[in-house]
Amino acid sequence: MNLIKRKWTAAEADEWRKEDWIAILFSVLAYTFLTIGSALSFLLIPAGFVILGLGILSTLLMYYVIDPKLRTISSEYEKKQKEYLHQLDEIQRWEATK
């Protein structure tokens, strides 16, 4: 059993799941570590480079967890947008022929 789900349907991806909470946790850690690590790195404090590395690692883990879900949702919205634009185009053509 995988800890992180990587394959999503559009309906599943639209619901809040544990992957969302994991991504939230990693995003908070990433922003905190990146901010503190950058500040300390600019001051050339060695611990800052370690904290900055943890921030980069947290960012990559956040991306790994949430990206499949976001791609699925995005592709579904793109399909809906194409359908909507097609319907809108048909309505405009109908009004132009009046």
N, C-alpha and C positions, 0 to 999 in steps of 0.2 A: 504494500500500500504506500503510495507516494504522499509525502507531507504537503507538497505543493502541486495543485492541479494545473496542468499545462494546456489541456484541450477543453474548449468551452463551446457551448451552444449560445445563441444570442439571448435566449431566455435566462439561462443560468448566469451568464455574464452580467446581466442587468440587476441581479440580486446581490445583496451584501453577503459575503461568505468570509471564512477565516482568512483567505488570501488578502482580502481588503484590510483586515486588521493587522496582518503581518506587514503589509506595505505601509500602513500608517505608522507602525512602530519603527520601521526602518527609515521612513522619511523624517521623523522627529530626530532620530539618532544621526542621520546624515546631515541635516541642517545644523544641528548642534555641534557635531564634530567638525564639520567643514568651517563653521564660523570661528570656533575656538582654535582649531588647528591652523587656520590661515593667519589669525592674529599672532599666535605664538611663533609660527614659522617666519613671519615677517620680522619678528624680534630675534630670530636665529636661536630660539630655545629648542633644544633637541626633542623634548617631549611634544612640541608642536608638530613636528614632522610625523611622529607616530600617530598623533590624534588626527592629523590631516589624512593619513593613510587609512585610518579607521573610517573616516568620513567618506572617502572614495569607495571603500569596500561596502559600506552601508548603502551608498547610492547604487552601486552595481547590483546588490542583493534586492533592493527595492525594485529596480528595473526588471530583474529576472522574475520576480514574483508577479508584478502587476501587468507587465507588457502583453502577455497573451490575452488577458481579459480585455484590455483596452483595444487591442487590434480587432477582436471579435465584435465589440460594441461599435467601433468605428466603421467597420465594413457593413454592418447592419444599417447604421444611419446613412451611409453613402447610398445603399440600395433604396432606402425610403426617400432620400432626397432626389434621386434620379426619377423615381416614380412620380413624386410631387411635381418636379419640373416638367415632366412629360404631360401630366394632367393640366398644368398651367399653360403649357404651349397649346394644347388642344382647345382650351377655353379661349385663349387669345385669338386663335385662328377662326373659331366659330364667331366671335364678336366682330372680327374684321370682315367676314363675309356678309354681315347683315346689311 
